[in-house]
Amino acid sequence: MTLLIAQKTSKTCTTIHTVVAVGAVAMLGYKVELVMVALGGNAFLRKGEKGDVEEQWANVTRAARQIVEMISRGYRVVVTHGNGPQVGIVMEWMENMRDKIPPLTMDIATAMTQGWLGYMLQQAIGNEMEKRGMKRRVVALVNQVQVNPEDPAFRNPTKYIGPYYSEEEARILSSVKGWVMRKDPRGGWRRVVPSPDPILNVEVEAVRKLLDEGYVVVASGGGGIPVYRDKEGALSGVEAVIDKDLAGALLAREVGADALIILTDVEGVYLDYGRPGQRLLRELSLNEARKLFETGVFPPGSMGPKVLACIRFLEDGGKVAAIGHLEKAIEIIEGRSGTLIRP
């Protein structure tokens, strides 16, 4: 089947692209123009890798190919990305050097990783666009996201950051550095930090204007730099890391995206993930996703926020959402891979 996708090429005209699409999205007749793509940490660093520069560029180049393939099919794209491994690395650098260099705060660490990872995506997407004969139109923003300083998440850290550790290493780090350590359902032990709910994207007007001008925009990286308004109304940073999927869903709603695609390191949403008999859910209705989420079957630091992000996006008028593996982005938008969540 074919899916008609409208793409704005200027303020005065609209070009209709005909895109061959197979699977649930096309069969259900959704007309999709703007797609929010939320890249997981495996877009930069995969489990078991050292994280050297060559590995990171290889990973981000693979992710860029997927994004530009979407663009070549007529979709407009806004991109966000995780920063869990990278912000954990930055925080560890600070901790290890604290006797020589005063450590900085977690909001600054997020800003640092936004620049780092945004630069890599901006370059890789632009290179791939030029390789395909497209004009290089991609920009990455240093982007603040407002949270509530009274959010209960500050009393219950759940956001995984940094590398994986053995149980013994985690015990030592918890004792020596005072870190809160938890076992990641994807394997190993990791540090967890507060992850408050995003309530407003501060630079959303800039994102809208850039999208209207035909740019691919990378924004809200790492969930956005967490800030709050003080009693005088000024913005101030806060010690936390916002979940990138929840922040991505917020930005998607604010810019009027039609679809939310969350790309990660698993095939989709599973029941009993990591246990014998685990089962991939290929399609869920909004009500089914909501009921499963409310029963607590999805871990809060892993699949839980991804499902919640899709729920919020669809509840606020999004047309379709999906969760799947980074390397199968095109198969996901064609309905041949991942987990589709529909209204």
Stockholm file with secondary structure:
# STOCKHOLM 1.0

chainA/1-343         MTLLIAQKTSKTCTTIHTVVAVGAVAMLGYKVELVMVALGGNAFLRKGEKGDVEEQWANVTRAARQIVEMISRGYRVVVTHGNGPQVGIVMEWMENMRDKIPPLTMDIATAMTQGWLGYMLQQAIGNEMEKRGMKRRVVALVNQVQVNPEDPAFRNPTKYIGPYYSEEEARILSSVKGWVMRKDPRGGWRRVVPSPDPILNVEVEAVRKLLDEGYVVVASGGGGIPVYRDKEGALSGVEAVIDKDLAGALLAREVGADALIILTDVEGVYLDYGRPGQRLLRELSLNEARKLFETGVFPPGSMGPKVLACIRFLEDGGKVAAIGHLEKAIEIIEGRSGTLIRP
#=GR chainA/1-343 SS CEEEEEEECSSSCEEEEEEECCSHHHHTTCCCCEEEEEECGGGTCCTTCCCCHHHHHHHHHHHHHHHHHHHHTTCEEEEEECCHHHHHHHHHHHHHTTTTSCCCCHHHHHHHHHHHHHHHHHHHHHHHHHHTTCCCCEEECCCEEEECTTCGGGGSCCEEEEEEECHHHHHHHHHHHCCEEEECTTSSEEEEECCCCEEEETTHHHHHHHHHTTCEEECSGGGCEEEEECTTSCEEECSCCCCHHHHHHHHHHHHTCSEEEEEESSSSEEESTTSTTCEEECEEEHHHHHHHHHTTCSCTTTHHHHHHHHHHHHHTTCSEEEEEEGGGHHHHHTTSSSEEEEC
#=GC SS_cons         CEEEEEEECSSSCEEEEEEECCSHHHHTTCCCCEEEEEECGGGTCCTTCCCCHHHHHHHHHHHHHHHHHHHHTTCEEEEEECCHHHHHHHHHHHHHTTTTSCCCCHHHHHHHHHHHHHHHHHHHHHHHHHHTTCCCCEEECCCEEEECTTCGGGGSCCEEEEEEECHHHHHHHHHHHCCEEEECTTSSEEEEECCCCEEEETTHHHHHHHHHTTCEEECSGGGCEEEEECTTSCEEECSCCCCHHHHHHHHHHHHTCSEEEEEESSSSEEESTTSTTCEEECEEEHHHHHHHHHTTCSCTTTHHHHHHHHHHHHHTTCSEEEEEEGGGHHHHHTTSSSEEEEC
//
